[in-house]
């Protein structure tokens, strides 16, 4: 284990739940930020059709000029 000496300072019964709680809170914060700062995520999660952007095909390349 790379950080084996960490458990000499912090008991595993405190450190592991603290680490897992920090991961859960961080994940929740990211999801809340996505839901509050975007408009398409709410529609996607509710199963509504999301508008798809279309891209026009590029024009064919011009033939080389004859000399």
PQR file of N, CA, C, O and H, with PARSE charges and radii, in Angstrom:
ATOM      1  N   UNK A   1       0.850  -1.181   0.000 -0.4000 1.5000
ATOM      2  CA  UNK A   1       0.000   0.000   0.000 -0.0000 2.0000
ATOM      3  C   UNK A   1       0.888   1.234   0.000  0.5500 1.7000
ATOM      4  O   UNK A   1       1.834   1.324   0.783 -0.5500 1.4000
ATOM      5  N   UNK A   2       0.590   2.167  -0.862 -0.4000 1.5000
ATOM      6  CA  UNK A   2       1.447   3.338  -1.017 -0.0000 2.0000
ATOM      7  C   UNK A   2       1.415   4.224   0.227  0.5500 1.7000
ATOM      8  O   UNK A   2       2.457   4.675   0.704 -0.5500 1.4000
ATOM      9  H   UNK A   2      -0.178   2.093  -1.498  0.4000 1.0000
ATOM     10  N   UNK A   3       0.219   4.466   0.746 -0.4000 1.5000
ATOM     11  CA  UNK A   3       0.076   5.380   1.879 -0.0000 2.0000
ATOM     12  C   UNK A   3      -0.226   4.607   3.156  0.5500 1.7000
ATOM     13  O   UNK A   3      -1.116   4.991   3.915 -0.5500 1.4000
ATOM     14  H   UNK A   3      -0.627   4.100   0.359  0.4000 1.0000
ATOM     15  N   UNK A   4       0.498   3.530   3.400 -0.4000 1.5000
ATOM     16  CA  UNK A   4       0.263   2.697   4.566 -0.0000 2.0000
ATOM     17  C   UNK A   4       0.477   3.429   5.882  0.5500 1.7000
ATOM     18  O   UNK A   4      -0.196   3.138   6.870 -0.5500 1.4000
ATOM     19  H   UNK A   4       1.220   3.218   2.783  0.4000 1.0000
ATOM     20  N   UNK A   5       1.404   4.372   5.904 -0.4000 1.5000
ATOM     21  CA  UNK A   5       1.685   5.100   7.146 -0.0000 2.0000
ATOM     22  C   UNK A   5       0.589   6.098   7.505  0.5500 1.7000
ATOM     23  O   UNK A   5       0.552   6.606   8.626 -0.5500 1.4000
ATOM     24  H   UNK A   5       1.951   4.608   5.101  0.4000 1.0000
ATOM     25  N   UNK A   6      -0.307   6.380   6.552 -0.4000 1.5000
ATOM     26  CA  UNK A   6      -1.424   7.290   6.830 -0.0000 2.0000
ATOM     27  C   UNK A   6      -2.276   6.759   7.970  0.5500 1.7000
ATOM     28  O   UNK A   6      -2.795   7.529   8.779 -0.5500 1.4000
ATOM     29  H   UNK A   6      -0.276   5.967   5.642  0.4000 1.0000
ATOM     30  N   UNK A   7      -2.419   5.429   8.032 -0.4000 1.5000
ATOM     31  CA  UNK A   7      -3.291   4.843   9.042 -0.0000 2.0000
ATOM     32  C   UNK A   7      -2.666   4.871  10.432  0.5500 1.7000
ATOM     33  O   UNK A   7      -3.317   4.493  11.406 -0.5500 1.4000
ATOM     34  H   UNK A   7      -1.997   4.804   7.376  0.4000 1.0000
ATOM     35  N   UNK A   8      -1.406   5.317  10.540 -0.4000 1.5000
ATOM     36  CA  UNK A   8      -0.822   5.543  11.854 -0.0000 2.0000
ATOM     37  C   UNK A   8      -1.302   6.875  12.429  0.5500 1.7000
ATOM     38  O   UNK A   8      -1.262   7.085  13.641 -0.5500 1.4000
ATOM     39  H   UNK A   8      -0.878   5.624   9.749  0.4000 1.0000
ATOM     40  N   UNK A   9      -1.752   7.765  11.557 -0.4000 1.5000
ATOM     41  CA  UNK A   9      -2.225   9.085  11.981 -0.0000 2.0000
ATOM     42  C   UNK A   9      -3.746   9.109  12.069  0.5500 1.7000
ATOM     43  O   UNK A   9      -4.312   9.652  13.018 -0.5500 1.4000
ATOM     44  H   UNK A   9      -1.785   7.595  10.573  0.4000 1.0000
ATOM     45  N   UNK A  10      -4.406   8.516  11.071 -0.4000 1.5000
ATOM     46  CA  UNK A  10      -5.866   8.506  11.011 -0.0000 2.0000
ATOM     47  C   UNK A  10      -6.332   7.069  11.109  0.5500 1.7000
ATOM     48  O   UNK A  10      -5.875   6.215  10.349 -0.5500 1.4000
ATOM     49  H   UNK A  10      -3.946   8.076  10.300  0.4000 1.0000
ATOM     50  N   UNK A  11      -7.238   6.788  12.037 -0.4000 1.5000
ATOM     51  CA  UNK A  11      -7.774   5.440  12.165 -0.0000 2.0000
ATOM     52  C   UNK A  11      -8.603   5.092  10.944  0.5500 1.7000
ATOM     53  O   UNK A  11      -9.316   5.952  10.427 -0.5500 1.4000
ATOM     54  H   UNK A  11      -7.610   7.481  12.655  0.4000 1.0000
ATOM     55  N   UNK A  12      -8.532   3.852  10.464 -0.4000 1.5000
ATOM     56  CA  UNK A  12      -9.340   3.447   9.311 -0.0000 2.0000
ATOM     57  C   UNK A  12     -10.846   3.576   9.560  0.5500 1.7000
ATOM     58  O   UNK A  12     -11.612   3.794   8.622 -0.5500 1.4000
ATOM     59  H   UNK A  12      -7.952   3.153  10.884  0.4000 1.0000
ATOM     60  N   UNK A  13     -11.269   3.445  10.806 -0.4000 1.5000
ATOM     61  CA  UNK A  13     -12.699   3.569  11.109 -0.0000 2.0000
ATOM     62  C   UNK A  13     -13.189   5.006  10.936  0.5500 1.7000
ATOM     63  O   UNK A  13     -14.391   5.249  10.838 -0.5500 1.4000
ATOM     64  H   UNK A  13     -10.646   3.268  11.569  0.4000 1.0000
ATOM     65  N   UNK A  14     -12.258   5.948  10.901 -0.4000 1.5000
ATOM     66  CA  UNK A  14     -12.609   7.353  10.659 -0.0000 2.0000
ATOM     67  C   UNK A  14     -12.267   7.744   9.227  0.5500 1.7000
ATOM     68  O   UNK A  14     -13.055   8.420   8.565 -0.5500 1.4000
ATOM     69  H   UNK A  14     -11.281   5.750  10.981  0.4000 1.0000
ATOM     70  N   UNK A  15     -11.107   7.330   8.746 -0.4000 1.5000
ATOM     71  CA  UNK A  15     -10.618   7.772   7.443 -0.0000 2.0000
ATOM     72  C   UNK A  15     -11.410   7.227   6.277  0.5500 1.7000
ATOM     73  O   UNK A  15     -11.700   7.965   5.335 -0.5500 1.4000
ATOM     74  H   UNK A  15     -10.467   6.781   9.284  0.4000 1.0000
ATOM     75  N   UNK A  16     -11.773   5.946   6.312 -0.4000 1.5000
ATOM     76  CA  UNK A  16     -12.498   5.351   5.186 -0.0000 2.0000
ATOM     77  C   UNK A  16     -13.890   5.956   5.030  0.5500 1.7000
ATOM     78  O   UNK A  16     -14.241   6.356   3.920 -0.5500 1.4000
ATOM     79  H   UNK A  16     -11.538   5.346   7.077  0.4000 1.0000
ATOM     80  N   UNK A  17     -14.704   6.043   6.089 -0.4000 1.5000
ATOM     81  CA  UNK A  17     -16.002   6.700   5.915 -0.0000 2.0000
ATOM     82  C   UNK A  17     -15.878   8.177   5.516  0.5500 1.7000
ATOM     83  O   UNK A  17     -16.710   8.691   4.768 -0.5500 1.4000
ATOM     84  H   UNK A  17     -14.419   5.718   6.990  0.4000 1.0000
ATOM     85  N   UNK A  18     -14.855   8.846   6.010 -0.4000 1.5000
ATOM     86  CA  UNK A  18     -14.643  10.243   5.654 -0.0000 2.0000
ATOM     87  C   UNK A  18     -14.316  10.367   4.164  0.5500 1.7000
ATOM     88  O   UNK A  18     -14.832  11.258   3.488 -0.5500 1.4000
ATOM     89  H   UNK A  18     -14.180   8.429   6.618  0.4000 1.0000
ATOM     90  N   UNK A  19     -13.468   9.484   3.655 -0.4000 1.5000
ATOM     91  CA  UNK A  19     -13.117   9.486   2.233 -0.0000 2.0000
ATOM     92  C   UNK A  19     -14.334   9.172   1.367  0.5500 1.7000
ATOM     93  O   UNK A  19     -14.586   9.863   0.381 -0.5500 1.4000
ATOM     94  H   UNK A  19     -13.049   8.760   4.204  0.4000 1.0000
ATOM     95  N   UNK A  20     -15.079   8.146   1.725 -0.4000 1.5000
ATOM     96  CA  UNK A  20     -16.268   7.784   0.943 -0.0000 2.0000
ATOM     97  C   UNK A  20     -17.330   8.881   0.990  0.5500 1.7000
ATOM     98  O   UNK A  20     -18.019   9.119  -0.002 -0.5500 1.4000
ATOM     99  H   UNK A  20     -14.874   7.585   2.526  0.4000 1.0000
ATOM    100  N   UNK A  21     -17.464   9.534   2.112 -0.4000 1.5000
ATOM    101  CA  UNK A  21     -18.409  10.655   2.213 -0.0000 2.0000
ATOM    102  C   UNK A  21     -17.982  11.807   1.317  0.5500 1.7000
ATOM    103  O   UNK A  21     -18.822  12.432   0.669 -0.5500 1.4000
ATOM    104  H   UNK A  21     -16.904   9.341   2.918  0.4000 1.0000
ATOM    105  N   UNK A  22     -16.684  12.095   1.274 -0.4000 1.5000
ATOM    106  CA  UNK A  22     -16.192  13.173   0.410 -0.0000 2.0000
ATOM    107  C   UNK A  22     -16.447  12.857  -1.061  0.5500 1.7000
ATOM    108  O   UNK A  22     -16.800  13.749  -1.831 -0.5500 1.4000
ATOM    109  H   UNK A  22     -16.002  11.587   1.800  0.4000 1.0000
ATOM    110  N   UNK A  23     -16.273  11.602  -1.455 -0.4000 1.5000
ATOM    111  CA  UNK A  23     -16.536  11.204  -2.841 -0.0000 2.0000
ATOM    112  C   UNK A  23     -18.019  11.354  -3.159  0.5500 1.7000
ATOM    113  O   UNK A  23     -18.377  11.862  -4.222 -0.5500 1.4000
ATOM    114  H   UNK A  23     -15.986  10.877  -0.829  0.4000 1.0000
ATOM    115  N   UNK A  24     -18.883  10.917  -2.244 -0.4000 1.5000
ATOM    116  CA  UNK A  24     -20.331  11.012  -2.463 -0.0000 2.0000
ATOM    117  C   UNK A  24     -20.782  12.467  -2.542  0.5500 1.7000
ATOM    118  O   UNK A  24     -21.597  12.814  -3.397 -0.5500 1.4000
ATOM    119  H   UNK A  24     -18.592  10.504  -1.381  0.4000 1.0000
ATOM    120  N   UNK A  25     -20.273  13.308  -1.675 -0.4000 1.5000
ATOM    121  CA  UNK A  25     -20.650  14.729  -1.680 -0.0000 2.0000
ATOM    122  C   UNK A  25     -20.157  15.410  -2.953  0.5500 1.7000
ATOM    123  O   UNK A  25     -20.872  16.222  -3.540 -0.5500 1.4000
ATOM    124  H   UNK A  25     -19.611  13.027  -0.980  0.4000 1.0000
ATOM    125  N   UNK A  26     -18.947  15.084  -3.377 -0.4000 1.5000
ATOM    126  CA  UNK A  26     -18.416  15.652  -4.619 -0.0000 2.0000
ATOM    127  C   UNK A  26     -19.240  15.236  -5.828  0.5500 1.7000
ATOM    128  O   UNK A  26     -19.531  16.060  -6.695 -0.5500 1.4000
ATOM    129  H   UNK A  26     -18.367  14.424  -2.899  0.4000 1.0000
ATOM    130  N   UNK A  27     -19.613  13.975  -5.892 -0.4000 1.5000
ATOM    131  CA  UNK A  27     -20.437  13.481  -6.995 -0.0000 2.0000
ATOM    132  C   UNK A  27     -21.799  14.163  -7.001  0.5500 1.7000
ATOM    133  O   UNK A  27     -22.293  14.566  -8.055 -0.5500 1.4000
ATOM    134  H   UNK A  27     -19.377  13.306  -5.188  0.4000 1.0000
ATOM    135  N   UNK A  28     -22.398  14.289  -5.838 -0.4000 1.5000
ATOM    136  CA  UNK A  28     -23.693  14.963  -5.732 -0.0000 2.0000
ATOM    137  C   UNK A  28     -23.588  16.419  -6.181  0.5500 1.7000
ATOM    138  O   UNK A  28     -24.481  16.928  -6.858 -0.5500 1.4000
ATOM    139  H   UNK A  28     -21.997  13.961  -4.983  0.4000 1.0000
ATOM    140  N   UNK A  29     -22.506  17.085  -5.807 -0.4000 1.5000
ATOM    141  CA  UNK A  29     -22.311  18.484  -6.186 -0.0000 2.0000
ATOM    142  C   UNK A  29     -22.180  18.637  -7.699  0.5500 1.7000
ATOM    143  O   UNK A  29     -22.706  19.589  -8.276 -0.5500 1.4000
ATOM    144  H   UNK A  29     -21.780  16.672  -5.257  0.4000 1.0000
ATOM    145  N   UNK A  30     -21.483  17.709  -8.340 -0.4000 1.5000
ATOM    146  CA  UNK A  30     -21.347  17.757  -9.800 -0.0000 2.0000
ATOM    147  C   UNK A  30     -22.701  17.567 -10.468  0.5500 1.7000
ATOM    148  O   UNK A  30     -23.027  18.280 -11.417 -0.5500 1.4000
ATOM    149  H   UNK A  30     -21.055  16.935  -7.872  0.4000 1.0000
ATOM    150  N   UNK A  31     -23.487  16.621  -9.990 -0.4000 1.5000
ATOM    151  CA  UNK A  31     -24.806  16.380 -10.577 -0.0000 2.0000
ATOM    152  C   UNK A  31     -25.742  17.575 -10.374  0.5500 1.7000
ATOM    153  O   UNK A  31     -26.495  17.928 -11.281 -0.5500 1.4000
ATOM    154  H   UNK A  31     -23.223  16.041  -9.219  0.4000 1.0000
ATOM    155  N   UNK A  32     -25.702  18.186  -9.214 -0.4000 1.5000
ATOM    156  CA  UNK A  32     -26.528  19.373  -8.973 -0.0000 2.0000
ATOM    157  C   UNK A  32     -26.102  20.510  -9.894  0.5500 1.7000
ATOM    158  O   UNK A  32     -26.949  21.225 -10.430 -0.5500 1.4000
ATOM    159  H   UNK A  32     -25.090  17.899  -8.477  0.4000 1.0000
ATOM    160  N   UNK A  33     -24.806  20.680 -10.078 -0.4000 1.5000
ATOM    161  CA  UNK A  33     -24.314  21.733 -10.970 -0.0000 2.0000
ATOM    162  C   UNK A  33     -24.778  21.488 -12.399  0.5500 1.7000
ATOM    163  O   UNK A  33     -25.160  22.433 -13.088 -0.5500 1.4000
ATOM    164  H   UNK A  33     -24.119  20.099  -9.642  0.4000 1.0000
ATOM    165  N   UNK A  34     -24.753  20.236 -12.859 -0.4000 1.5000
ATOM    166  CA  UNK A  34     -25.232  19.935 -14.205 -0.0000 2.0000
ATOM    167  C   UNK A  34     -26.721  20.230 -14.350  0.5500 1.7000
ATOM    168  O   UNK A  34     -27.152  20.784 -15.361 -0.5500 1.4000
ATOM    169  H   UNK A  34     -24.442  19.469 -12.298  0.4000 1.0000
ATOM    170  N   UNK A  35     -27.493  19.868 -13.357 -0.4000 1.5000
ATOM    171  CA  UNK A  35     -28.936  20.083 -13.450 -0.0000 2.0000
ATOM    172  C   UNK A  35     -29.317  21.555 -13.385  0.5500 1.7000
ATOM    173  O   UNK A  35     -30.290  21.965 -14.016 -0.5500 1.4000
ATOM    174  H   UNK A  35     -27.143  19.418 -12.535  0.4000 1.0000
ATOM    175  N   UNK A  36     -28.576  22.347 -12.642 -0.4000 1.5000
ATOM    176  CA  UNK A  36     -28.941  23.754 -12.485 -0.0000 2.0000
ATOM    177  C   UNK A  36     -28.354  24.650 -13.569  0.5500 1.7000
ATOM    178  O   UNK A  36     -28.883  25.733 -13.821 -0.5500 1.4000
ATOM    179  H   UNK A  36     -27.785  22.014 -12.129  0.4000 1.0000
ATOM    180  N   UNK A  37     -27.264  24.219 -14.217 -0.4000 1.5000
ATOM    181  CA  UNK A  37     -26.600  25.090 -15.189 -0.0000 2.0000
ATOM    182  C   UNK A  37     -26.823  24.709 -16.643  0.5500 1.7000
ATOM    183  O   UNK A  37     -26.300  25.370 -17.540 -0.5500 1.4000
ATOM    184  H   UNK A  37     -26.834  23.340 -14.012  0.4000 1.0000
ATOM    185  N   UNK A  38     -27.586  23.663 -16.890 -0.4000 1.5000
ATOM    186  CA  UNK A  38     -27.865  23.272 -18.263 -0.0000 2.0000
ATOM    187  C   UNK A  38     -29.370  23.144 -18.453  0.5500 1.7000
ATOM    188  O   UNK A  38     -30.121  22.967 -17.494 -0.5500 1.4000
ATOM    189  H   UNK A  38     -28.012  23.126 -16.161  0.4000 1.0000
ATOM    190  N   UNK A  39     -29.791  23.235 -19.700 -0.4000 1.5000
ATOM    191  CA  UNK A  39     -31.218  23.085 -19.978 -0.0000 2.0000
ATOM    192  C   UNK A  39     -31.522  21.720 -20.577  0.5500 1.7000
ATOM    193  O   UNK A  39     -32.644  21.232 -20.442 -0.5500 1.4000
ATOM    194  H   UNK A  39     -29.182  23.379 -20.479  0.4000 1.0000
ATOM    195  N   UNK A  40     -30.559  21.091 -21.232 -0.4000 1.5000
ATOM    196  CA  UNK A  40     -30.833  19.843 -21.931 -0.0000 2.0000
ATOM    197  C   UNK A  40     -30.814  18.626 -21.024  0.5500 1.7000
ATOM    198  O   UNK A  40     -31.440  17.619 -21.353 -0.5500 1.4000
ATOM    199  H   UNK A  40     -29.647  21.487 -21.342  0.4000 1.0000
ATOM    200  N   UNK A  41     -30.110  18.682 -19.882 -0.4000 1.5000
ATOM    201  CA  UNK A  41     -30.020  17.506 -19.015 -0.0000 2.0000
ATOM    202  C   UNK A  41     -31.388  17.166 -18.428  0.5500 1.7000
ATOM    203  O   UNK A  41     -31.763  15.995 -18.378 -0.5500 1.4000
ATOM    204  H   UNK A  41     -29.602  19.501 -19.616  0.4000 1.0000
ATOM    205  N   UNK A  42     -32.132  18.167 -17.989 -0.4000 1.5000
ATOM    206  CA  UNK A  42     -33.460  17.921 -17.423 -0.0000 2.0000
ATOM    207  C   UNK A  42     -34.369  17.280 -18.460  0.5500 1.7000
ATOM    208  O   UNK A  42     -35.100  16.338 -18.156 -0.5500 1.4000
ATOM    209  H   UNK A  42     -31.827  19.119 -18.031  0.4000 1.0000
ATOM    210  N   UNK A  43     -34.324  17.790 -19.684 -0.4000 1.5000
ATOM    211  CA  UNK A  43     -35.166  17.210 -20.738 -0.0000 2.0000
ATOM    212  C   UNK A  43     -34.721  15.789 -21.051  0.5500 1.7000
ATOM    213  O   UNK A  43     -35.562  14.917 -21.269 -0.5500 1.4000
ATOM    214  H   UNK A  43     -33.730  18.556 -19.931  0.4000 1.0000
ATOM    215  N   UNK A  44     -33.435  15.544 -21.076 -0.4000 1.5000
ATOM    216  CA  UNK A  44     -32.918  14.209 -21.361 -0.0000 2.0000
ATOM    217  C   UNK A  44     -33.349  13.218 -20.282  0.5500 1.7000
ATOM    218  O   UNK A  44     -33.786  12.110 -20.593 -0.5500 1.4000
ATOM    219  H   UNK A  44     -32.752  16.252 -20.898  0.4000 1.0000
ATOM    220  N   UNK A  45     -33.229  13.613 -19.021 -0.4000 1.5000
ATOM    221  CA  UNK A  45     -33.588  12.714 -17.939 -0.0000 2.0000
ATOM    222  C   UNK A  45     -35.091  12.457 -17.877  0.5500 1.7000
ATOM    223  O   UNK A  45     -35.518  11.418 -17.373 -0.5500 1.4000
ATOM    224  H   UNK A  45     -32.874  14.513 -18.768  0.4000 1.0000
ATOM    225  N   UNK A  46     -35.885  13.378 -18.377 -0.4000 1.5000
ATOM    226  CA  UNK A  46     -37.331  13.187 -18.419 -0.0000 2.0000
ATOM    227  C   UNK A  46     -37.776  12.451 -19.668  0.5500 1.7000
ATOM    228  O   UNK A  46     -38.970  12.204 -19.835 -0.5500 1.4000
ATOM    229  H   UNK A  46     -35.538  14.222 -18.786  0.4000 1.0000
ATOM    230  N   UNK A  47     -36.859  12.096 -20.549 -0.4000 1.5000
ATOM    231  CA  UNK A  47     -37.178  11.306 -21.725 -0.0000 2.0000
ATOM    232  C   UNK A  47     -37.706  12.102 -22.893  0.5500 1.7000
ATOM    233  O   UNK A  47     -38.277  11.530 -23.822 -0.5500 1.4000
ATOM    234  H   UNK A  47     -35.889  12.297 -20.414  0.4000 1.0000
ATOM    235  N   UNK A  48     -37.530  13.396 -22.868 -0.4000 1.5000
ATOM    236  CA  UNK A  48     -38.012  14.216 -23.980 -0.0000 2.0000
ATOM    237  C   UNK A  48     -36.987  14.231 -25.106  0.5500 1.7000
ATOM    238  O   UNK A  48     -35.793  14.023 -24.891 -0.5500 1.4000
ATOM    239  H   UNK A  48     -37.066  13.860 -22.113  0.4000 1.0000
ATOM    240  N   UNK A  49     -37.486  14.481 -26.303 -0.4000 1.5000
ATOM    241  CA  UNK A  49     -36.631  14.528 -27.488 -0.0000 2.0000
ATOM    242  C   UNK A  49     -35.678  15.715 -27.376  0.5500 1.7000
ATOM    243  O   UNK A  49     -36.095  16.832 -27.069 -0.5500 1.4000
ATOM    244  H   UNK A  49     -38.456  14.650 -26.478  0.4000 1.0000
ATOM    245  N   UNK A  50     -34.427  15.465 -27.621 -0.4000 1.5000
ATOM    246  CA  UNK A  50     -33.422  16.521 -27.602 -0.0000 2.0000
ATOM    247  C   UNK A  50     -33.149  16.914 -29.047  0.5500 1.7000
ATOM    248  O   UNK A  50     -32.960  16.054 -29.908 -0.5500 1.4000
ATOM    249  H   UNK A  50     -34.089  14.558 -27.870  0.4000 1.0000
ATOM    250  N   UNK A  51     -33.129  18.211 -29.307 -0.4000 1.5000
ATOM    251  CA  UNK A  51     -32.880  18.699 -30.664 -0.0000 2.0000
ATOM    252  C   UNK A  51     -31.473  18.310 -31.096  0.5500 1.7000
ATOM    253  O   UNK A  51     -30.513  18.465 -30.342 -0.5500 1.4000
ATOM    254  H   UNK A  51     -33.283  18.910 -28.608  0.4000 1.0000
ATOM    255  N   UNK A  52     -31.366  17.810 -32.305 -0.4000 1.5000
ATOM    256  CA  UNK A  52     -30.078  17.393 -32.841 -0.0000 2.0000
ATOM    257  C   UNK A  52     -29.634  18.415 -33.866  0.5500 1.7000
ATOM    258  O   UNK A  52     -30.376  18.756 -34.787 -0.5500 1.4000
ATOM    259  H   UNK A  52     -32.146  17.684 -32.918  0.4000 1.0000
ATOM    260  N   UNK A  53     -28.432  18.895 -33.699 -0.4000 1.5000
ATOM    261  CA  UNK A  53     -27.894  19.869 -34.640 -0.0000 2.0000
ATOM    262  C   UNK A  53     -27.511  19.152 -35.929  0.5500 1.7000
ATOM    263  O   UNK A  53     -26.904  18.081 -35.898 -0.5500 1.4000
ATOM    264  H   UNK A  53     -27.829  18.619 -32.951  0.4000 1.0000
ATOM    265  N   UNK A  54     -27.866  19.745 -37.053 -0.4000 1.5000
ATOM    266  CA  UNK A  54     -27.502  19.149 -38.336 -0.0000 2.0000
ATOM    267  C   UNK A  54     -26.357  19.946 -38.946  0.5500 1.7000
ATOM    268  O   UNK A  54     -26.252  21.160 -38.777 -0.5500 1.4000
ATOM    269  H   UNK A  54     -28.359  20.614 -37.079  0.4000 1.0000
ATOM    270  N   UNK A  55     -25.516  19.232 -39.648 -0.4000 1.5000
ATOM    271  CA  UNK A  55     -24.378  19.858 -40.314 -0.0000 2.0000
ATOM    272  C   UNK A  55     -24.547  19.631 -41.804  0.5500 1.7000
ATOM    273  O   UNK A  55     -24.713  18.496 -42.249 -0.5500 1.4000
ATOM    274  H   UNK A  55     -25.601  18.245 -39.786  0.4000 1.0000
ATOM    275  N   UNK A  56     -24.503  20.714 -42.583 -0.4000 1.5000
ATOM    276  CA  UNK A  56     -24.609  20.589 -44.027 -0.0000 2.0000
ATOM    277  C   UNK A  56     -23.352  19.923 -44.574  0.5500 1.7000
ATOM    278  O   UNK A  56     -22.246  20.143 -44.080 -0.5500 1.4000
ATOM    279  H   UNK A  56     -24.368  21.637 -42.222  0.4000 1.0000
ATOM    280  N   UNK A  57     -23.545  19.112 -45.596 -0.4000 1.5000
ATOM    281  CA  UNK A  57     -22.402  18.458 -46.225 -0.0000 2.0000
ATOM    282  C   UNK A  57     -21.570  19.512 -46.942  0.5500 1.7000
ATOM    283  O   UNK A  57     -22.121  20.426 -47.557 -0.5500 1.4000
ATOM    284  H   UNK A  57     -24.444  18.933 -45.997  0.4000 1.0000
ATOM    285  N   UNK A  58     -20.264  19.393 -46.868 -0.4000 1.5000
ATOM    286  CA  UNK A  58     -19.421  20.386 -47.549 -0.0000 2.0000
ATOM    287  C   UNK A  58     -19.585  20.266 -49.065  0.5500 1.7000
ATOM    288  O   UNK A  58     -19.880  19.191 -49.588 -0.5500 1.4000
ATOM    289  H   UNK A  58     -19.817  18.651 -46.368  0.4000 1.0000
ATOM    290  N   UNK A  59     -19.392  21.373 -49.750 -0.4000 1.5000
ATOM    291  CA  UNK A  59     -19.496  21.392 -51.214 -0.0000 2.0000
ATOM    292  C   UNK A  59     -18.371  20.550 -51.792  0.5500 1.7000
ATOM    293  O   UNK A  59     -17.283  20.492 -51.219 -0.5500 1.4000
ATOM    294  H   UNK A  59     -19.153  22.246 -49.325  0.4000 1.0000
ATOM    295  N   UNK A  60     -18.620  19.898 -52.922 -0.4000 1.5000
ATOM    296  CA  UNK A  60     -17.552  19.095 -53.520 -0.0000 2.0000
ATOM    297  C   UNK A  60     -16.389  19.989 -53.950  0.5500 1.7000
ATOM    298  O   UNK A  60     -16.567  21.156 -54.297 -0.5500 1.4000
ATOM    299  H   UNK A  60     -19.504  19.945 -53.387  0.4000 1.0000
ATOM    300  N   UNK A  61     -15.221  19.413 -53.915 -0.4000 1.5000
ATOM    301  CA  UNK A  61     -14.028  20.171 -54.280 -0.0000 2.0000
ATOM    302  C   UNK A  61     -14.076  20.551 -55.758  0.5500 1.7000
ATOM    303  O   UNK A  61     -14.547  19.781 -56.595 -0.5500 1.4000
ATOM    304  H   UNK A  61     -15.076  18.464 -53.633  0.4000 1.0000
ATOM    305  N   UNK A  62     -13.593  21.720 -56.054 -0.4000 1.5000
ATOM    306  CA  UNK A  62     -13.577  22.190 -57.457 -0.0000 2.0000
ATOM    307  C   UNK A  62     -12.510  21.426 -58.243  0.5500 1.7000
ATOM    308  O   UNK A  62     -11.465  21.052 -57.710 -0.5500 1.4000
ATOM    309  H   UNK A  62     -13.210  22.345 -55.374  0.4000 1.0000
ATOM    310  N   UNK A  63     -12.801  21.211 -59.504 -0.4000 1.5000
ATOM    311  CA  UNK A  63     -11.843  20.531 -60.366 -0.0000 2.0000
ATOM    312  C   UNK A  63     -10.638  21.442 -60.587  0.5500 1.7000
ATOM    313  O   UNK A  63     -10.785  22.663 -60.631 -0.5500 1.4000
ATOM    314  H   UNK A  63     -13.649  21.515 -59.937  0.4000 1.0000
ATOM    315  N   UNK A  64      -9.457  20.858 -60.725 -0.4000 1.5000
ATOM    316  CA  UNK A  64      -8.275  21.691 -60.943 -0.0000 2.0000
ATOM    317  C   UNK A  64      -8.398  22.432 -62.289  0.5500 1.7000
ATOM    318  O   UNK A  64      -8.933  21.899 -63.262 -0.5500 1.4000
ATOM    319  H   UNK A  64      -9.338  19.866 -60.689  0.4000 1.0000
ATOM    320  N   UNK A  65      -7.905  23.634 -62.314 -0.4000 1.5000
ATOM    321  CA  UNK A  65      -7.969  24.446 -63.523 -0.0000 2.0000
ATOM    322  C   UNK A  65      -7.036  23.878 -64.596  0.5500 1.7000
ATOM    323  O   UNK A  65      -5.922  23.448 -64.297 -0.5500 1.4000
ATOM    324  H   UNK A  65      -7.470  24.066 -61.524  0.4000 1.0000
ATOM    325  N   UNK A  66      -7.507  23.880 -65.851 -0.4000 1.5000
ATOM    326  CA  UNK A  66      -6.682  23.396 -66.951 -0.0000 2.0000
ATOM    327  C   UNK A  66      -5.764  24.506 -67.421  0.5500 1.7000
ATOM    328  O   UNK A  66      -6.139  25.678 -67.404 -0.5500 1.4000
ATOM    329  H   UNK A  66      -8.412  24.229 -66.094  0.4000 1.0000
ATOM    330  N   UNK A  67      -4.574  24.145 -67.836 -0.4000 1.5000
ATOM    331  CA  UNK A  67      -3.604  25.173 -68.269 -0.0000 2.0000
ATOM    332  C   UNK A  67      -3.529  25.240 -69.738  0.5500 1.7000
ATOM    333  O   UNK A  67      -2.770  26.043 -70.281 -0.5500 1.4000
ATOM    334  H   UNK A  67      -4.269  23.192 -67.849  0.4000 1.0000
TER
END
